[in-house]
Amino acid sequence: MAVPKRHKTSSTRDQRRMHLFVTSPALYLCPKCKKAARAHTVCKSCGFYKGKEVINVLGKLTKKDRKLKEKEMKSAEKEQKAPSMENLSKK
């Protein structure tokens, strides 16, 4: 039976096994724009964190892109404000 010629260090062993412990990032739905974002970070689509605007996302866009983004954000707000049948029945 074959025997290893050299001892494998714990560092080499752990580097080989590193891929076994990789997990997917924790995601949540942004309350402002309803898109998936990483937990405890600023939302990349709207620039809000904990209800406050941290990054001015619209300032970096061109005029055409800015209008599209504003429409998208307004439609998301309208959907959020509209009461659903489930919410009405819970009250």
C-alpha positions, 0 to 999 in steps of 0.5 A: 500500500502506498504511503505519503512521502511527506506530511501534509500541513494543516494549512495545505489541508485547510486550503484544499477543504476551503470550498466546502465551507462557502455559503451564499450571502444573506439577502433581504428585500429592500423596503424602499425598492423591493429588490434583493440586497445584501444584509446590513449594507446599502441597497445598490439600486436605490441607495437607501439604508435603514430608511435614510438615503446614503448614496445618491444613485440618481446623481451618477446616471445620465438624464435618460437613465435617471428618468427611467430609474425615477419611474421605476422607484415611483412605481415601487412606492405605489405598490408599497402604499396600495393595501392588499387583501391580506393586510386588510384581513389581518387588521 
